[in-house]
Amino acid sequence: MLREHAALIADIERDWAAAGLSGSLLARNLDTGAELGFGAGIAWPLASVIKLPLAVVVHDAFERGELDPAEPFELDPDRATSGPTGVSLFRHPSRVAAEDLMQLALAVSDNAATDALLERIGIETVTERLAGFGFAEIVLRHPMRAIYGMSGAVAEVGLGLAAGATTPGGGHLIGELDPHRANVGTARALLDLLDRLWTDRISTPAACARLRAALGHQLTRHRLAVELASDEVRVLSKTGTFLDLRHEAGVVEAGPDRVAVVALTRSSIPASVQLEAEFAIGHAGRLAVDALRG
């Protein structure tokens, strides 16, 4: 099926290169199994996309009775992970339930909420549970705190360091951008996770339904949804952005069709705001969805 879309894939790769992007793209019709893409097996630092597999483990923990969705978490702003959204911005102590923390992590990519849950469950446990579900290519190695501490340090010397600090063998001088040291995953593993989440084949059907509903509240709409959003189309997804990384993984529901799309990209342009790159990712998503719809 990938060979049938060779011309389309070549067009997408050219568009991405023109926008300064390289990366992996994989899309699949969840009902027919038809798919297209490239670079599906490359391990990428996931940035905030890691919150999606974390959510699978958290919702499974709810179902197992290991974590009460209503369990209150005491959040101290002096200890909370920094970030631009959610409780990361709180100036005063607060109390938030576990499920609400997970919703904040998905809807507004709240780093403090994410790290509170990671501390409660344990990074190694999350990775072990994901491997048990069959997603051994998704590995957690550090909390979000590590990413945003490094982001501030890199900002002081310029984004060019992130774009140009790769090492032989596919590594990177910045640990959180190095697939051997960062939280990582492949487009294939993330797409398989979405496939099983939408077909009730992870944990329990109730856990899957609860997580699908949570994914529908993401506020960031400038990548996959940019050419797809309409009254008839829903995009349920999670983005990830860190220095030169621009990712999104989600499912497009258009009428009776359900198409999962994963785009994992790296930009060679040392700039925080890159509208051309965002539009190139969104255009690729629309082309993939249009090609795979029944």
C-alpha positions as CSV (number, residue, x, y, z in Angstrom):
1,M,0.0,0.0,0.0
2,L,2.9,2.3,0.6
3,R,4.1,1.9,-3.0
4,E,0.7,2.9,-4.3
5,H,1.2,6.3,-2.8
6,A,4.9,6.9,-3.9
7,A,4.1,10.1,-5.8
8,L,2.2,11.6,-3.0
9,I,4.9,10.7,-0.5
10,A,7.5,12.3,-2.7
11,D,5.4,15.5,-2.9
12,I,5.1,15.6,0.9
13,E,8.8,15.1,1.4
14,R,9.6,17.9,-1.1
15,D,7.1,20.2,0.7
16,W,8.7,19.5,4.0
17,A,12.2,20.0,2.7
18,A,11.2,23.4,1.3
19,A,9.9,24.3,4.7
20,G,13.1,23.2,6.4
21,L,11.6,20.0,7.8
22,S,12.8,16.4,7.8
23,G,10.8,13.7,9.6
24,S,8.5,10.7,9.6
25,L,4.9,10.5,8.5
26,L,2.5,7.6,8.9
27,A,-1.2,7.5,8.3
28,R,-3.7,4.6,8.4
29,N,-7.4,4.2,7.7
30,L,-8.5,2.4,10.9
31,D,-11.3,0.6,9.2
32,T,-9.6,-0.7,6.1
33,G,-6.0,-0.9,7.3
34,A,-4.7,1.0,4.2
35,E,-1.7,3.2,5.1
36,L,1.0,5.4,3.7
37,G,4.0,7.1,5.0
38,F,7.8,7.2,5.3
39,G,10.4,6.9,8.1
40,A,8.0,5.0,10.2
41,G,10.6,3.1,12.2
42,I,12.9,6.0,13.1
43,A,13.1,6.8,16.8
44,W,12.3,10.4,17.6
45,P,12.5,12.4,20.8
46,L,8.8,13.0,21.4
47,A,8.6,16.2,23.4
48,S,5.0,16.6,24.7
49,V,3.7,13.8,22.4
50,I,4.9,11.5,25.2
51,K,1.9,12.7,27.2
52,L,-0.3,10.5,24.9
53,P,1.3,7.2,25.8
54,L,1.4,8.4,29.5
55,A,-2.3,8.9,29.3
56,V,-2.8,5.3,28.2
57,V,-1.0,4.1,31.3
58,V,-2.8,6.5,33.6
59,H,-6.2,5.5,32.3
60,D,-5.3,1.9,32.6
61,A,-4.2,2.6,36.2
62,F,-7.7,4.0,36.8
63,E,-9.3,0.8,35.5
64,R,-6.9,-1.4,37.5
65,G,-7.9,0.5,40.7
66,E,-4.2,1.5,41.2
67,L,-5.1,5.2,40.9
68,D,-8.3,6.8,41.8
69,P,-9.4,9.4,39.2
70,A,-10.6,11.6,42.0
71,E,-7.4,11.3,44.1
72,P,-6.3,14.8,45.0
73,F,-2.8,16.0,44.2
74,E,-1.3,18.8,46.3
75,L,0.6,21.1,43.9
76,D,3.2,23.5,45.2
77,P,4.3,26.2,42.7
78,D,7.8,26.3,44.3
79,R,8.3,22.7,43.2
80,A,6.1,22.5,40.1
81,T,7.6,22.0,36.7
82,S,7.7,25.2,34.7
83,G,5.8,25.7,31.4
84,P,3.6,28.1,29.5
85,T,0.2,26.6,30.4
86,G,-2.0,25.2,33.1
87,V,-1.0,24.7,36.7
88,S,2.6,25.3,35.6
89,L,1.5,29.0,35.8
90,F,-0.1,28.8,39.2
91,R,1.4,31.1,41.9
92,H,-0.4,29.6,44.8
93,P,-0.7,26.0,46.2
94,S,-3.6,24.1,44.7
95,R,-5.3,20.7,44.8
96,V,-6.3,18.9,41.6
97,A,-7.7,15.5,41.0
98,A,-5.7,12.9,39.1
99,E,-8.0,12.7,36.1
100,D,-8.2,16.4,35.9
101,L,-4.4,16.6,35.8
102,M,-4.3,14.1,32.9
103,Q,-6.9,16.2,31.1
104,L,-4.8,19.4,31.6
105,A,-1.7,17.5,30.3
106,L,-3.6,16.6,27.1
107,A,-5.7,19.7,26.5
108,V,-3.1,22.4,27.2
109,S,0.1,20.3,27.4
110,D,0.5,21.1,31.1
111,N,4.0,20.1,32.2
112,A,3.4,20.4,36.0
113,A,0.3,18.2,35.7
114,T,2.3,15.6,33.6
115,D,5.2,15.5,36.1
116,A,2.9,15.1,39.1
117,L,1.4,12.0,37.5
118,L,4.8,10.7,36.4
119,E,6.1,11.1,39.9
120,R,3.1,9.2,41.3
121,I,3.3,6.3,38.8
122,G,7.0,6.2,38.1
123,I,8.8,6.6,34.8
124,E,10.1,3.0,34.7
125,T,6.6,1.7,35.4
126,V,5.2,3.7,32.5
127,T,7.7,2.3,30.1
128,E,7.2,-1.2,31.4
129,R,3.4,-0.9,31.0
130,L,3.8,0.4,27.5
131,A,6.1,-2.6,26.6
132,G,3.5,-4.9,28.1
133,F,0.9,-3.4,25.8
134,G,3.3,-4.1,22.9
135,F,4.8,-0.6,22.5
136,A,8.4,-1.3,23.3
137,E,9.5,1.4,20.9
138,I,8.0,4.1,23.2
139,V,10.4,4.7,26.1
140,L,10.3,7.3,28.9
141,R,13.6,8.4,30.4
142,H,13.0,11.7,32.0
143,P,10.2,14.1,33.3
144,M,9.1,17.2,31.5
145,R,11.2,19.2,33.9
146,A,14.3,18.1,32.1
147,I,13.0,19.4,28.8
148,Y,12.0,22.9,30.0
149,G,15.1,23.4,32.1
150,M,17.2,22.7,28.9
151,S,14.9,24.8,26.7
152,G,15.7,27.9,28.8
153,A,19.5,27.3,28.7
154,V,19.4,26.8,24.9
155,A,17.3,29.9,24.4
156,E,20.2,31.9,25.9
157,V,22.7,30.8,23.2
158,G,20.3,30.5,20.3
159,L,18.1,27.9,18.6
160,G,20.9,27.3,16.1
161,L,22.5,25.0,18.7
162,A,19.4,22.8,18.6
163,A,19.3,22.7,14.8
164,G,23.0,22.1,14.3
165,A,24.2,20.0,17.2
166,T,23.7,16.5,15.8
167,T,26.5,14.0,16.3
168,P,27.6,11.0,14.3
169,G,25.3,8.0,14.7
170,G,22.2,10.1,15.0
171,G,22.8,11.5,18.4
172,H,22.6,15.1,19.7
173,L,24.6,17.2,22.0
174,I,21.4,18.1,23.8
175,G,20.2,15.1,25.7
176,E,16.5,15.8,25.3
177,L,17.0,15.9,21.5
178,D,19.1,12.7,21.5
179,P,17.1,9.5,20.7
180,H,19.5,7.5,22.8
181,R,18.8,9.7,25.9
182,A,15.4,11.3,25.4
183,N,11.8,10.2,25.8
184,V,11.4,8.5,22.4
185,G,9.0,6.7,20.1
186,T,8.5,5.8,16.4
187,A,5.7,6.9,14.1
188,R,4.8,3.2,13.8
189,A,4.5,2.6,17.5
190,L,2.4,5.8,18.0
191,L,0.1,4.9,15.1
192,D,-0.4,1.4,16.4
193,L,-1.2,2.9,19.8
194,L,-3.9,5.2,18.3
195,D,-5.2,2.3,16.2
196,R,-5.7,0.1,19.3
197,L,-7.1,3.0,21.3
198,W,-9.8,3.7,18.7
199,T,-10.6,0.0,18.4
200,D,-10.8,-0.7,22.2
201,R,-7.8,-3.0,22.2
202,I,-5.8,-1.4,25.0
203,S,-6.7,-1.9,28.7
204,T,-10.5,-1.9,28.7
205,P,-13.1,-0.4,26.3
206,A,-14.1,2.0,29.1
207,A,-10.5,3.2,29.5
208,C,-10.2,3.7,25.7
209,A,-13.5,5.7,25.5
210,R,-12.5,7.9,28.4
211,L,-9.1,8.7,26.8
212,R,-10.6,9.3,23.4
213,A,-12.9,11.8,24.9
214,A,-10.0,13.5,26.7
215,L,-8.0,13.9,23.4
216,G,-10.9,15.8,21.9
217,H,-10.2,18.9,24.0
218,Q,-6.7,19.8,22.8
219,L,-6.6,23.6,22.2
220,T,-3.6,23.6,19.8
221,R,-5.0,23.5,16.3
222,H,-2.3,24.9,14.0
223,R,-0.8,21.6,12.7
224,L,-2.8,18.6,11.6
225,A,-6.1,20.5,11.9
226,V,-5.1,23.5,9.9
227,E,-6.5,22.2,6.6
228,L,-8.9,19.7,8.1
229,A,-11.0,21.6,10.6
230,S,-14.7,21.9,9.7
231,D,-18.1,21.2,11.2
232,E,-18.0,17.7,9.8
233,V,-14.4,16.8,10.8
234,R,-12.9,16.2,14.3
235,V,-9.2,16.0,15.0
236,L,-8.4,14.3,18.3
237,S,-4.7,14.6,18.9
238,K,-1.6,15.6,20.9
239,T,1.1,17.9,19.7
240,G,4.7,18.1,20.8
241,T,7.0,21.1,20.4
242,F,10.6,21.5,21.8
243,L,13.3,23.7,20.2
244,D,13.6,22.2,16.6
245,L,10.9,19.5,17.1
246,R,7.4,19.9,15.8
247,H,5.2,16.8,16.1
248,E,1.5,15.7,16.2
249,A,-0.2,12.4,16.6
250,G,-3.9,11.9,16.4
251,V,-7.0,10.6,14.7
252,V,-9.1,12.4,12.1
253,E,-12.8,11.5,12.2
254,A,-14.6,12.6,9.0
255,G,-18.0,11.1,8.5
256,P,-17.7,7.3,8.7
257,D,-13.9,7.5,8.1
258,R,-11.3,7.3,10.8
259,V,-7.7,8.0,9.8
260,A,-4.8,8.0,12.3
261,V,-1.9,10.4,11.4
262,V,1.5,10.7,13.1
263,A,3.9,13.4,12.0
264,L,7.3,13.6,13.7
265,T,9.5,16.4,12.4
266,R,12.7,18.4,13.0
267,S,13.4,21.8,11.5
268,S,16.7,23.1,10.3
269,I,15.6,26.7,10.7
270,P,16.6,28.3,14.0
271,A,13.4,30.1,14.8
272,S,10.6,29.6,17.4
273,V,7.8,30.7,15.1
274,Q,7.7,28.8,11.8
275,L,4.3,29.1,10.1
276,E,5.5,27.6,6.9
277,A,6.6,24.4,8.8
278,E,3.3,24.2,10.6
279,F,1.3,24.6,7.3
280,A,3.5,21.9,5.7
281,I,2.7,19.5,8.4
282,G,-1.0,20.3,8.1
283,H,-1.0,20.0,4.4
284,A,0.7,16.6,4.6
285,G,-2.0,15.5,7.0
286,R,-4.8,16.5,4.7
287,L,-3.2,14.9,1.7
288,A,-2.8,11.6,3.7
289,V,-6.4,11.7,5.0
290,D,-7.8,12.5,1.6
291,A,-5.8,9.6,0.0
292,L,-6.9,7.1,2.6
293,R,-10.6,7.9,3.1
294,G,-13.0,5.3,2.0
